[in-house]
Amino acid sequence: MTLMTHTHRAPSGTSGPAVAVAGSTDRTEQRMWAVVPAACAGQFLVVLDVSVVNTALPSMRSDLGLSSAGLQWVVNAYSIVLAGFMLLGGRAGDLYGRKRMFLVGLGVFTVASLAGGLAQEGWHLLAARAGQGLGAAVLAPSTLTLLTSAVPEGPARARAIATWTAVGAGGGAAGGLVGGVLTETLSWRWTLLINVPVGAAVVVLGAWWLTESRAGERRRLDLPGAVLVTAGLATLAYGVVQTEQDGWTAPTTLLPLLAGPALLAAFVAVEARARTPLMPLNLFRLRAVSAANAAMFSCGAAMFCMWYFMTLYAQNVLHYSPLAAGLALMPSSLAVVLGSKLAPRLMRVAGARRVAVLGVLVSAAGFGWQSTMDAHGSYLTAIMLPGMVMMAGGGLAGTPLASLATSGAASGDAGLVSGLVNTSRVMGGAFGLAVLATVAAARTGGSMTPEALTAGYALAFRTGTGILLGGVLMMLLWLPKDRERQA
């Protein structure tokens, strides 16, 4: 690409073409770093919409006449479709182009957000939320793949992934606050409509700045594998979310909890024989990929629940308003950013494996601290400081785990691996919330007194501490050391 329209005299000892190459390199560098804000904006929207509607649910119910079950599906329709289609979305990026799938996913997400904001019936809103989940499932893997494809492996990629991790975690943290502000000052509809101008702007800028990348060879989509893995993940996610409404032993829960793994087992059998598999099973022979995804699952199982239980504790026990509860958790959001930005510097000194273990240990210490909560806790010691410790550790761990999970795979599988990272985190969060909510409910025993609720929430945090410590042990035994060759 020629960047010079007229001739400059080259300095002594330097040729004109060398100057042109330098200019071209500068433009390439600019375009490379333009990927970061676009990818981070997409990831922010994906994670934000997991929780942004929570504070708007009562208003949605009264406006659209939703039943209790319908209200639950405002949240579940998004999360189930997101979890079910994520691997397919990642592989689609490898086959058809990461930029193209980023724009398609963001476009579907934006249009579905507009439809949801304009919904006049309950089923309109549920269909729009499912559409958002589908768009997010295509978009989310592309955000990470665009980063890892554009930024060379090393410190620069670690910094880019750190920013991606921080923005994604910030989206989850900001959901309650953004939803509360929009619902109280405007309308519940703006929890969805706010995505429209942001999404449209990122689509335009992404179409202009992003460069296309895909796997080096053209392959046909493995349709049987795509159907089985999507059905298996979606069915399993459905079973998990049903536990909150029907319990673990109800037929409506047990059937999908059994059918989901059976479909995934059939998927593995099909992939072992497929000529061009959707999921090459040899990916799991890479210790970095398999171990980092297992660690992502266990970390998501605990850390995703932090926002949920902290918000309930602030509102149900300490009697904060929804907006005040969102504001109370802002220091925790800032701690995620701090931990994520600190991680690349520590990785250069100590290596990704040690930083990941350190981050999870810090987060476990925060969970243990939070489990000492009582019904009359002060903001400083019962919410702010333990929340900051939990999320600083999450930020420290997220960056090296994402880096490890994407570093060992071939470039042609980058989208698939990115989809696997996001799937591990989403499914871990779904399972963790189902398990910890059951633990808290069993301890509470149906009582709604502040003391009983606090005891339930505290037990959930103690259980989360155990999950994280188990994750540390797994990482020490399984994650490859930084100087080892991945095998």
NULOLO-955864 format. One record per residue (C-alpha): residue number from 1; x negated, y, z negated. Coordinates in nm, 4 decimals. Each point is the difference from the previous one (the first is absolute). Example, Ala and Ser with C-alpha at 12.3 -4.5 7.8 and 13.67 -1.06 7.14 Angstrom:
REM residues 2
{pt 1 {-1.2300 -0.4500 -0.7800}}
{pt 2 {-0.1370 0.3440 0.0660}}
END
This chain:
REM residues 487
{pt 1 {0.0000 0.0000 0.0000}}
{pt 2 {-0.1499 0.3358 0.1053}}
{pt 3 {0.0310 0.2680 -0.2630}}
{pt 4 {-0.2115 0.2755 0.1597}}
{pt 5 {0.1512 0.2167 0.2731}}
{pt 6 {-0.3135 0.2015 0.0713}}
{pt 7 {-0.3729 -0.0579 -0.0247}}
{pt 8 {-0.2134 0.0870 -0.3018}}
{pt 9 {-0.3767 -0.0035 0.0089}}
{pt 10 {-0.1191 -0.2896 -0.2111}}
{pt 11 {-0.2514 0.0715 -0.2762}}
{pt 12 {-0.3557 -0.0968 0.0647}}
{pt 13 {-0.0392 -0.3737 -0.0007}}
{pt 14 {0.3747 -0.0567 0.0226}}
{pt 15 {0.1910 -0.0800 0.3155}}
{pt 16 {0.3372 0.1411 0.0968}}
{pt 17 {0.1709 -0.3397 -0.0002}}
{pt 18 {-0.1161 -0.0586 -0.3568}}
{pt 19 {0.1832 0.3161 -0.1030}}
{pt 20 {0.3127 -0.1245 0.1771}}
{pt 21 {-0.0247 -0.3318 -0.1815}}
{pt 22 {-0.0292 0.1824 -0.3311}}
{pt 23 {0.3118 0.1998 0.0830}}
{pt 24 {0.1797 -0.3188 0.0950}}
{pt 25 {-0.1116 -0.1595 -0.3246}}
{pt 26 {0.1314 0.2982 -0.1972}}
{pt 27 {0.3394 -0.0291 0.1688}}
{pt 28 {0.0030 -0.3767 -0.0627}}
{pt 29 {-0.0819 0.0661 -0.3656}}
{pt 30 {0.2829 0.2536 -0.0224}}
{pt 31 {0.2460 -0.2456 0.1532}}
{pt 32 {-0.1249 -0.2747 -0.2327}}
{pt 33 {0.0772 0.2059 -0.3086}}
{pt 34 {0.3321 0.1135 0.1450}}
{pt 35 {0.1071 -0.3609 -0.0525}}
{pt 36 {-0.0272 0.0399 -0.3782}}
{pt 37 {0.2766 0.2594 -0.0593}}
{pt 38 {0.2310 -0.1695 0.2526}}
{pt 39 {-0.0467 -0.3449 -0.1545}}
{pt 40 {0.0329 0.1369 -0.3528}}
{pt 41 {0.3188 0.1893 0.0857}}
{pt 42 {0.1532 -0.3189 0.1388}}
{pt 43 {-0.1017 -0.2019 -0.3057}}
{pt 44 {0.1358 0.2698 -0.2336}}
{pt 45 {0.3434 -0.0170 0.1637}}
{pt 46 {0.0071 -0.3807 -0.0129}}
{pt 47 {-0.0797 -0.0181 -0.3720}}
{pt 48 {0.2062 0.3068 -0.0934}}
{pt 49 {0.3183 -0.1558 0.1366}}
{pt 50 {-0.0308 -0.3042 -0.2244}}
{pt 51 {0.0968 0.2160 -0.3001}}
{pt 52 {0.1163 0.3432 0.1182}}
{pt 53 {0.3668 -0.1045 0.0117}}
{pt 54 {0.0073 -0.1329 -0.3587}}
{pt 55 {0.0940 0.3304 -0.1613}}
{pt 56 {0.2564 0.0652 0.2742}}
{pt 57 {0.1925 -0.3281 -0.0447}}
{pt 58 {0.2761 0.1386 -0.2270}}
{pt 59 {0.0703 0.2815 0.2473}}
{pt 60 {0.0025 -0.2454 0.2915}}
{pt 61 {0.2460 -0.2200 -0.1854}}
{pt 62 {0.2481 0.2780 -0.0717}}
{pt 63 {-0.0284 0.1530 0.3487}}
{pt 64 {0.0236 -0.3197 0.2077}}
{pt 65 {0.2036 -0.2183 -0.2356}}
{pt 66 {-0.2672 -0.2695 -0.0327}}
{pt 67 {0.0514 -0.2976 -0.2301}}
{pt 68 {-0.2633 -0.1043 -0.2538}}
{pt 69 {-0.1234 -0.2697 0.2383}}
{pt 70 {-0.0042 0.2479 0.2890}}
{pt 71 {-0.1999 0.2428 -0.2089}}
{pt 72 {-0.2633 -0.2641 -0.0666}}
{pt 73 {-0.0241 -0.0668 0.3739}}
{pt 74 {-0.0897 0.3634 0.0684}}
{pt 75 {-0.3360 -0.0910 -0.1542}}
{pt 76 {-0.0164 -0.3671 0.0994}}
{pt 77 {0.0847 0.0419 0.3704}}
{pt 78 {-0.3162 0.2067 0.0422}}
{pt 79 {-0.2336 -0.2183 -0.2054}}
{pt 80 {0.1166 -0.3351 0.1419}}
{pt 81 {-0.0306 0.1043 0.3660}}
{pt 82 {-0.3340 0.1692 -0.0755}}
{pt 83 {-0.1419 -0.3157 -0.1579}}
{pt 84 {0.1445 -0.2309 0.2654}}
{pt 85 {-0.1284 0.1771 0.3102}}
{pt 86 {-0.3399 0.1251 -0.1212}}
{pt 87 {-0.2136 -0.2834 0.1402}}
{pt 88 {0.1830 0.0162 0.3311}}
{pt 89 {-0.0531 0.3761 0.0070}}
{pt 90 {-0.3718 -0.0441 -0.0608}}
{pt 91 {-0.0426 -0.2539 0.2792}}
{pt 92 {0.2061 0.2155 0.2374}}
{pt 93 {-0.2590 0.2743 -0.0486}}
{pt 94 {-0.2797 -0.2397 0.0970}}
{pt 95 {0.1831 -0.1148 0.3146}}
{pt 96 {0.1697 0.3162 0.1239}}
{pt 97 {-0.2168 0.2786 -0.1413}}
{pt 98 {-0.0395 0.1465 -0.3504}}
{pt 99 {0.0783 0.3567 0.1073}}
{pt 100 {0.3082 -0.1152 0.1903}}
{pt 101 {0.1334 -0.2000 -0.2965}}
{pt 102 {-0.0783 0.2884 -0.2371}}
{pt 103 {0.2087 0.2336 0.2122}}
{pt 104 {0.2780 -0.2558 0.0576}}
{pt 105 {0.0198 -0.0855 -0.3692}}
{pt 106 {-0.0015 0.3635 -0.1081}}
{pt 107 {0.2595 0.0839 0.2652}}
{pt 108 {0.2354 -0.2777 -0.1178}}
{pt 109 {-0.0554 0.1039 -0.3628}}
{pt 110 {0.0770 0.3660 0.0779}}
{pt 111 {0.3158 -0.0742 0.2001}}
{pt 112 {0.1232 -0.2382 -0.2717}}
{pt 113 {-0.0651 0.2695 -0.2622}}
{pt 114 {0.2130 0.2434 0.1978}}
{pt 115 {0.2768 -0.2592 0.0305}}
{pt 116 {-0.0112 -0.0676 -0.3738}}
{pt 117 {0.0119 0.3682 -0.0869}}
{pt 118 {0.3096 0.0424 0.2173}}
{pt 119 {0.1736 -0.3211 -0.1165}}
{pt 120 {0.3753 0.0258 -0.0534}}
{pt 121 {0.0664 -0.3566 -0.1178}}
{pt 122 {-0.1854 -0.2324 -0.2313}}
{pt 123 {-0.0883 -0.2450 0.2757}}
{pt 124 {-0.1466 0.2853 0.2076}}
{pt 125 {-0.2451 0.0704 -0.2823}}
{pt 126 {-0.0922 -0.3665 -0.0478}}
{pt 127 {-0.0620 -0.0457 0.3728}}
{pt 128 {-0.2161 0.3129 0.0028}}
{pt 129 {-0.2043 -0.1252 -0.2955}}
{pt 130 {-0.0590 -0.3302 0.1810}}
{pt 131 {-0.1075 0.2014 0.3060}}
{pt 132 {-0.2415 0.1969 -0.2163}}
{pt 133 {-0.1430 -0.3288 -0.1279}}
{pt 134 {-0.0497 -0.1287 0.3551}}
{pt 135 {-0.1746 0.3207 0.1072}}
{pt 136 {-0.2155 -0.0066 -0.3128}}
{pt 137 {-0.0977 -0.3651 0.0621}}
{pt 138 {-0.1361 0.0959 0.3437}}
{pt 139 {-0.1516 0.3250 -0.1239}}
{pt 140 {-0.1713 -0.1100 -0.3230}}
{pt 141 {-0.2537 -0.2494 0.1452}}
{pt 142 {-0.0907 0.2486 0.2752}}
{pt 143 {-0.0916 0.2686 -0.2534}}
{pt 144 {-0.2795 -0.2107 -0.1465}}
{pt 145 {-0.1041 -0.1535 0.3324}}
{pt 146 {-0.0382 0.3402 0.1642}}
{pt 147 {-0.2336 0.1002 -0.2828}}
{pt 148 {-0.2131 -0.3130 0.0095}}
{pt 149 {-0.0162 0.0055 0.3819}}
{pt 150 {-0.0957 0.3675 0.0230}}
{pt 151 {-0.2416 0.0329 -0.2927}}
{pt 152 {-0.3164 -0.2150 0.0037}}
{pt 153 {-0.0514 -0.2402 -0.2876}}
{pt 154 {-0.2019 0.1517 -0.2830}}
{pt 155 {0.0325 0.3017 -0.2299}}
{pt 156 {0.2115 0.1973 0.2503}}
{pt 157 {0.2559 -0.2804 0.0244}}
{pt 158 {0.0037 -0.0390 -0.3781}}
{pt 159 {0.0830 0.3713 -0.0357}}
{pt 160 {0.2754 -0.0271 0.2623}}
{pt 161 {0.1521 -0.3045 -0.1697}}
{pt 162 {-0.0245 0.1802 -0.3350}}
{pt 163 {0.2052 0.2872 0.1401}}
{pt 164 {0.2521 -0.2462 0.1481}}
{pt 165 {0.0262 -0.1809 -0.3349}}
{pt 166 {0.0428 0.3232 -0.1956}}
{pt 167 {0.2681 0.1368 0.2310}}
{pt 168 {0.1899 -0.3291 0.0001}}
{pt 169 {-0.0079 -0.0230 -0.3781}}
{pt 170 {0.0982 0.3651 -0.0201}}
{pt 171 {0.3031 -0.0749 0.2167}}
{pt 172 {0.1162 -0.2642 -0.2452}}
{pt 173 {-0.0577 0.2319 -0.2940}}
{pt 174 {0.1672 0.2975 0.1659}}
{pt 175 {0.3155 -0.1896 0.0962}}
{pt 176 {0.1855 0.0618 -0.3242}}
{pt 177 {-0.1030 0.3650 -0.0203}}
{pt 178 {0.0765 0.0788 0.3656}}
{pt 179 {0.3320 -0.1823 -0.0204}}
{pt 180 {0.0962 0.1809 -0.3190}}
{pt 181 {-0.0875 0.3449 0.1334}}
{pt 182 {0.1804 -0.0519 0.3321}}
{pt 183 {0.3098 -0.1527 -0.1590}}
{pt 184 {0.0326 0.2699 -0.2668}}
{pt 185 {-0.0743 0.3000 0.2228}}
{pt 186 {0.1443 -0.1077 0.3373}}
{pt 187 {0.1733 -0.3360 0.0473}}
{pt 188 {-0.0754 -0.3715 -0.0075}}
{pt 189 {-0.0032 0.0160 0.3801}}
{pt 190 {-0.3276 0.1914 -0.0099}}
{pt 191 {-0.1797 -0.2959 -0.1577}}
{pt 192 {0.0314 -0.1458 0.3522}}
{pt 193 {0.0134 0.3117 0.2166}}
{pt 194 {-0.3320 0.1265 -0.1392}}
{pt 195 {-0.1682 -0.2756 0.2054}}
{pt 196 {0.1308 0.1393 0.3280}}
{pt 197 {-0.2115 0.3181 0.0408}}
{pt 198 {-0.3063 -0.1692 -0.1490}}
{pt 199 {0.0374 -0.3067 0.2204}}
{pt 200 {0.0644 0.2040 0.3140}}
{pt 201 {-0.3079 0.2150 -0.0635}}
{pt 202 {-0.2237 -0.3025 -0.0543}}
{pt 203 {0.1352 -0.1688 0.3164}}
{pt 204 {-0.0874 0.3070 0.2089}}
{pt 205 {-0.3452 0.0423 -0.1546}}
{pt 206 {-0.0698 -0.3730 0.0149}}
{pt 207 {0.0939 -0.0202 0.3675}}
{pt 208 {-0.2448 0.2843 0.0695}}
{pt 209 {-0.2944 -0.0901 -0.2237}}
{pt 210 {-0.0033 -0.3754 -0.0545}}
{pt 211 {-0.1816 -0.2277 0.2424}}
{pt 212 {0.1273 -0.3446 0.0929}}
{pt 213 {-0.1627 -0.3202 -0.1214}}
{pt 214 {0.1032 -0.3622 0.0227}}
{pt 215 {-0.1456 -0.3506 -0.0061}}
{pt 216 {-0.2493 -0.0611 0.2757}}
{pt 217 {0.2122 -0.2606 0.1744}}
{pt 218 {0.3612 -0.0139 0.1077}}
{pt 219 {0.1902 -0.2741 -0.1795}}
{pt 220 {0.3642 -0.0957 -0.0039}}
{pt 221 {0.1903 0.0476 -0.3217}}
{pt 222 {0.0434 -0.3255 -0.1921}}
{pt 223 {0.3813 0.0148 -0.0114}}
{pt 224 {0.0648 -0.3141 -0.2118}}
{pt 225 {-0.2581 0.1165 -0.2524}}
{pt 226 {0.1438 0.3520 -0.0016}}
{pt 227 {0.3525 -0.1293 -0.0665}}
{pt 228 {-0.1107 -0.2369 -0.2768}}
{pt 229 {-0.2233 0.2425 -0.1912}}
{pt 230 {0.2508 0.2845 0.0238}}
{pt 231 {0.2886 -0.2210 -0.1118}}
{pt 232 {-0.2114 -0.1559 -0.2748}}
{pt 233 {-0.1250 0.3276 -0.1473}}
{pt 234 {0.3387 0.1705 0.0272}}
{pt 235 {0.1798 -0.2982 -0.1579}}
{pt 236 {-0.2542 -0.0181 -0.2816}}
{pt 237 {0.0246 0.3754 -0.0610}}
{pt 238 {0.3794 -0.0300 -0.0065}}
{pt 239 {-0.0201 -0.2729 -0.2614}}
{pt 240 {-0.2332 0.2065 -0.2137}}
{pt 241 {0.2212 0.3091 0.0003}}
{pt 242 {0.3065 -0.2167 -0.0762}}
{pt 243 {-0.1569 -0.1022 -0.3314}}
{pt 244 {0.0735 0.3446 -0.1410}}
{pt 245 {0.3715 -0.0297 0.0762}}
{pt 246 {0.0715 -0.3733 -0.0379}}
{pt 247 {-0.2896 -0.1408 -0.2045}}
{pt 248 {-0.2525 -0.2683 0.0909}}
{pt 249 {0.2295 -0.3031 -0.0210}}
{pt 250 {0.2974 0.1184 0.2070}}
{pt 251 {0.0524 -0.1799 0.3349}}
{pt 252 {-0.0149 0.3356 0.1808}}
{pt 253 {-0.3530 0.0377 -0.1380}}
{pt 254 {-0.1294 -0.3580 0.0096}}
{pt 255 {0.0996 -0.0662 0.3605}}
{pt 256 {-0.2058 0.2832 0.1552}}
{pt 257 {-0.2834 -0.0576 -0.2489}}
{pt 258 {-0.0243 -0.3588 0.1291}}
{pt 259 {0.0782 0.0738 0.3643}}
{pt 260 {-0.2569 0.2800 0.0290}}
{pt 261 {-0.3054 -0.2151 -0.0882}}
{pt 262 {0.1368 -0.2824 0.2186}}
{pt 263 {0.0146 0.2345 0.2996}}
{pt 264 {-0.3519 0.1248 -0.0762}}
{pt 265 {-0.1248 -0.3596 -0.0200}}
{pt 266 {0.1552 -0.0643 0.3431}}
{pt 267 {-0.1759 0.3157 0.1214}}
{pt 268 {-0.3370 -0.1367 -0.1156}}
{pt 269 {0.0684 -0.3318 0.1767}}
{pt 270 {0.0898 0.1798 0.3233}}
{pt 271 {-0.3067 0.2259 -0.0194}}
{pt 272 {-0.2309 -0.2975 -0.0443}}
{pt 273 {0.1103 -0.1278 0.3438}}
{pt 274 {0.0595 0.3243 0.1898}}
{pt 275 {-0.2379 0.0921 0.2843}}
{pt 276 {0.0276 0.3728 -0.0774}}
{pt 277 {0.1222 0.0113 -0.3615}}
{pt 278 {0.1536 0.3071 -0.1569}}
{pt 279 {-0.2096 -0.0704 -0.3108}}
{pt 280 {-0.3297 -0.1783 0.0722}}
{pt 281 {-0.0351 -0.2197 -0.3076}}
{pt 282 {-0.3774 0.0287 0.0079}}
{pt 283 {0.0436 0.3553 -0.1303}}
{pt 284 {0.0600 -0.1519 -0.3409}}
{pt 285 {-0.3387 -0.1696 0.0135}}
{pt 286 {-0.1514 0.3461 -0.0399}}
{pt 287 {-0.0396 0.0394 -0.3739}}
{pt 288 {0.0235 0.3771 0.0186}}
{pt 289 {0.3362 -0.0130 0.1794}}
{pt 290 {0.1624 -0.2730 -0.2092}}
{pt 291 {-0.1336 0.1123 -0.3383}}
{pt 292 {0.0655 0.3705 0.0545}}
{pt 293 {0.3582 -0.0705 0.1067}}
{pt 294 {0.0563 -0.2193 -0.3044}}
{pt 295 {-0.1372 0.2822 -0.2147}}
{pt 296 {0.2275 0.2486 0.1788}}
{pt 297 {0.2973 -0.2228 -0.0806}}
{pt 298 {-0.0844 -0.0265 -0.3705}}
{pt 299 {-0.0777 0.3723 -0.0325}}
{pt 300 {0.3223 0.0911 0.1794}}
{pt 301 {0.1942 -0.2331 -0.2305}}
{pt 302 {-0.1015 0.2102 -0.2997}}
{pt 303 {-0.0717 0.3503 0.1271}}
{pt 304 {0.3104 0.0391 0.2144}}
{pt 305 {0.2082 -0.0512 -0.3144}}
{pt 306 {-0.1746 0.2770 -0.1914}}
{pt 307 {0.2059 0.2767 0.1626}}
{pt 308 {0.3227 -0.1935 -0.0507}}
{pt 309 {-0.0405 -0.0674 -0.3720}}
{pt 310 {-0.1574 0.3367 -0.0796}}
{pt 311 {0.2961 0.1788 0.1609}}
{pt 312 {0.2479 -0.2161 -0.1928}}
{pt 313 {-0.1876 0.0609 -0.3258}}
{pt 314 {-0.0079 0.3763 0.0567}}
{pt 315 {0.3713 0.0211 0.0839}}
{pt 316 {0.1635 -0.2749 -0.2064}}
{pt 317 {-0.2099 0.0290 -0.3163}}
{pt 318 {-0.1497 0.3501 -0.0073}}
{pt 319 {0.3058 0.1536 0.1755}}
{pt 320 {-0.1848 0.1839 0.2786}}
{pt 321 {0.2024 0.1170 0.2981}}
{pt 322 {-0.0828 -0.1637 0.3373}}
{pt 323 {-0.1910 0.3110 0.1063}}
{pt 324 {-0.1858 0.0225 -0.3317}}
{pt 325 {-0.0908 -0.3683 0.0249}}
{pt 326 {-0.1440 0.0568 0.3464}}
{pt 327 {-0.2029 0.2965 -0.1225}}
{pt 328 {-0.1204 -0.1980 -0.3011}}
{pt 329 {-0.1640 -0.2540 0.2316}}
{pt 330 {-0.1807 0.2550 0.2155}}
{pt 331 {-0.3288 -0.0318 -0.1978}}
{pt 332 {0.0083 -0.3721 0.0796}}
{pt 333 {0.0342 0.0865 0.3684}}
{pt 334 {-0.3030 0.2250 -0.0211}}
{pt 335 {-0.1916 -0.2777 -0.1764}}
{pt 336 {0.0628 -0.2310 0.2979}}
{pt 337 {-0.1509 0.2587 0.2307}}
{pt 338 {-0.2990 0.0476 -0.2303}}
{pt 339 {-0.0631 -0.3738 -0.0260}}
{pt 340 {0.0339 -0.0484 0.3762}}
{pt 341 {-0.2401 0.2821 0.0817}}
{pt 342 {-0.2515 -0.1175 -0.2607}}
{pt 343 {0.0009 -0.3586 0.1298}}
{pt 344 {-0.2118 0.0537 0.3168}}
{pt 345 {-0.2758 0.1663 -0.2026}}
{pt 346 {-0.0070 -0.2876 -0.2460}}
{pt 347 {0.0125 -0.2531 0.2848}}
{pt 348 {-0.3252 0.1401 0.1420}}
{pt 349 {-0.1698 -0.0627 -0.3342}}
{pt 350 {0.1681 -0.3113 -0.1392}}
{pt 351 {0.1662 -0.1651 0.3005}}
{pt 352 {0.3641 -0.0608 0.0854}}
{pt 353 {0.0430 -0.3128 -0.2136}}
{pt 354 {-0.1199 0.1588 -0.3236}}
{pt 355 {0.2040 0.3155 0.0556}}
{pt 356 {0.3145 -0.2054 0.0663}}
{pt 357 {-0.0519 -0.1957 -0.3227}}
{pt 358 {-0.0723 0.3203 -0.1938}}
{pt 359 {0.3161 0.1632 0.1346}}
{pt 360 {0.2233 -0.2900 -0.1009}}
{pt 361 {-0.1604 -0.0123 -0.3467}}
{pt 362 {0.0648 0.3722 -0.0477}}
{pt 363 {0.3592 -0.0455 0.1108}}
{pt 364 {0.0433 -0.2975 -0.2368}}
{pt 365 {-0.1259 0.2184 -0.2863}}
{pt 366 {0.2653 0.2569 0.0900}}
{pt 367 {0.2704 -0.2670 0.0093}}
{pt 368 {-0.1102 -0.1244 -0.3410}}
{pt 369 {0.0136 0.3534 -0.1370}}
{pt 370 {0.3455 0.0561 0.1478}}
{pt 371 {0.1257 -0.3210 -0.1630}}
{pt 372 {-0.0428 0.1681 -0.3419}}
{pt 373 {0.2828 0.2456 0.0842}}
{pt 374 {0.2738 0.0657 -0.2539}}
{pt 375 {0.3441 0.1582 0.0075}}
{pt 376 {-0.1264 0.3357 -0.1300}}
{pt 377 {-0.3188 0.0364 0.2029}}
{pt 378 {-0.1495 0.3343 0.0912}}
{pt 379 {-0.0528 0.0952 0.3622}}
{pt 380 {-0.3787 0.0207 -0.0343}}
{pt 381 {-0.0628 -0.3458 -0.1446}}
{pt 382 {0.3067 -0.1914 0.1196}}
{pt 383 {0.0145 0.1104 0.3649}}
{pt 384 {-0.2722 0.2303 0.1285}}
{pt 385 {-0.3294 -0.1503 -0.1218}}
{pt 386 {0.0790 -0.3735 0.0392}}
{pt 387 {0.1614 0.0751 0.3358}}
{pt 388 {-0.3129 0.1765 0.1170}}
{pt 389 {-0.2200 -0.2917 -0.1067}}
{pt 390 {0.2236 -0.2533 0.1759}}
{pt 391 {0.0079 0.1933 0.3254}}
{pt 392 {-0.3649 0.1071 -0.0012}}
{pt 393 {-0.0837 -0.3700 -0.0135}}
{pt 394 {0.2466 -0.0692 0.2800}}
{pt 395 {-0.1667 0.2625 0.2167}}
{pt 396 {-0.3451 -0.1410 -0.0754}}
{pt 397 {0.1078 -0.3539 0.0926}}
{pt 398 {0.2110 0.0759 0.3068}}
{pt 399 {-0.2746 0.1434 0.2194}}
{pt 400 {-0.2577 -0.2833 -0.0324}}
{pt 401 {0.2685 -0.2691 0.0298}}
{pt 402 {0.1374 0.1524 0.3216}}
{pt 403 {-0.3546 0.0369 0.1296}}
{pt 404 {-0.0854 -0.3633 -0.0786}}
{pt 405 {0.3255 -0.1312 0.1455}}
{pt 406 {-0.0598 0.1707 0.3360}}
{pt 407 {-0.3780 -0.0337 0.0337}}
{pt 408 {-0.0386 -0.3688 0.0751}}
{pt 409 {0.2471 -0.0496 0.2852}}
{pt 410 {-0.0622 0.0345 0.3728}}
{pt 411 {0.1041 0.3282 0.1601}}
{pt 412 {0.2710 -0.1801 0.1961}}
{pt 413 {0.1682 -0.0976 -0.3274}}
{pt 414 {-0.0267 0.3418 -0.1668}}
{pt 415 {0.3711 0.0761 0.0246}}
{pt 416 {0.0973 -0.3408 -0.1324}}
{pt 417 {-0.2395 0.0321 -0.2948}}
{pt 418 {0.1338 0.3462 -0.0777}}
{pt 419 {0.3539 -0.1383 0.0090}}
{pt 420 {-0.1106 -0.2760 -0.2365}}
{pt 421 {-0.1435 0.2562 -0.2452}}
{pt 422 {0.3262 0.1932 -0.0065}}
{pt 423 {0.2081 -0.3183 -0.0221}}
{pt 424 {-0.2039 -0.1246 -0.2966}}
{pt 425 {0.0504 0.3267 -0.1835}}
{pt 426 {0.3742 0.0288 0.0759}}
{pt 427 {0.0760 -0.3640 -0.0819}}
{pt 428 {-0.2119 0.0188 -0.3144}}
{pt 429 {0.1956 0.3056 -0.1116}}
{pt 430 {0.3332 -0.1689 0.0711}}
{pt 431 {-0.0945 -0.3156 -0.1911}}
{pt 432 {-0.1520 0.1973 -0.2855}}
{pt 433 {0.3053 0.2177 -0.0420}}
{pt 434 {0.2314 -0.3023 0.0001}}
{pt 435 {-0.2098 -0.1839 -0.2591}}
{pt 436 {-0.0703 0.2963 -0.2285}}
{pt 437 {0.3605 0.1233 0.0148}}
{pt 438 {0.1106 -0.3480 -0.1089}}
{pt 439 {-0.2564 0.0012 -0.2819}}
{pt 440 {0.1149 0.3433 -0.1194}}
{pt 441 {0.3685 -0.0957 0.0186}}
{pt 442 {-0.0586 -0.3210 -0.1974}}
{pt 443 {-0.1771 0.1945 -0.2749}}
{pt 444 {0.2676 0.2708 -0.0092}}
{pt 445 {0.2764 -0.2590 -0.0300}}
{pt 446 {0.2686 0.2258 0.1431}}
{pt 447 {-0.0445 0.2706 -0.2639}}
{pt 448 {-0.0213 0.3601 0.1235}}
{pt 449 {-0.1474 0.1550 -0.3144}}
{pt 450 {-0.3249 0.1956 0.0487}}
{pt 451 {-0.1875 -0.2476 -0.2178}}
{pt 452 {0.1206 -0.3052 0.1928}}
{pt 453 {-0.0684 0.1593 0.3380}}
{pt 454 {-0.3482 0.1043 -0.1108}}
{pt 455 {-0.0758 -0.3539 -0.1177}}
{pt 456 {0.1009 -0.1333 0.3421}}
{pt 457 {-0.2079 0.2535 0.1907}}
{pt 458 {-0.2998 -0.0609 -0.2301}}
{pt 459 {0.0170 -0.3743 0.0647}}
{pt 460 {0.0092 0.0675 0.3742}}
{pt 461 {-0.3216 0.2032 -0.0300}}
{pt 462 {-0.1657 -0.2716 -0.2105}}
{pt 463 {0.0939 -0.2540 0.2662}}
{pt 464 {-0.1416 0.2347 0.2651}}
{pt 465 {-0.3241 0.0151 -0.1987}}
{pt 466 {-0.0247 -0.3777 0.0159}}
{pt 467 {0.0669 -0.0001 0.3759}}
{pt 468 {-0.2777 0.2524 0.0581}}
{pt 469 {-0.2503 -0.1881 -0.2192}}
{pt 470 {0.0844 -0.3168 0.1934}}
{pt 471 {-0.0699 0.1977 0.3181}}
{pt 472 {-0.3404 0.1025 -0.1355}}
{pt 473 {-0.0924 -0.3620 -0.0674}}
{pt 474 {0.1126 -0.0985 0.3491}}
{pt 475 {-0.2067 0.2783 0.1595}}
{pt 476 {-0.3124 -0.0965 -0.1963}}
{pt 477 {0.0314 -0.3602 0.1150}}
{pt 478 {0.1208 0.0551 0.3575}}
{pt 479 {-0.1024 0.3359 0.1447}}
{pt 480 {-0.3319 -0.0271 0.1850}}
{pt 481 {-0.2933 0.1858 -0.1460}}
{pt 482 {-0.0979 0.3029 0.2026}}
{pt 483 {-0.3225 -0.1562 0.1285}}
{pt 484 {0.1550 -0.3320 0.0844}}
{pt 485 {0.0936 -0.0831 0.3550}}
{pt 486 {0.3767 -0.0410 0.0215}}
{pt 487 {0.0956 -0.3597 0.0541}}
END
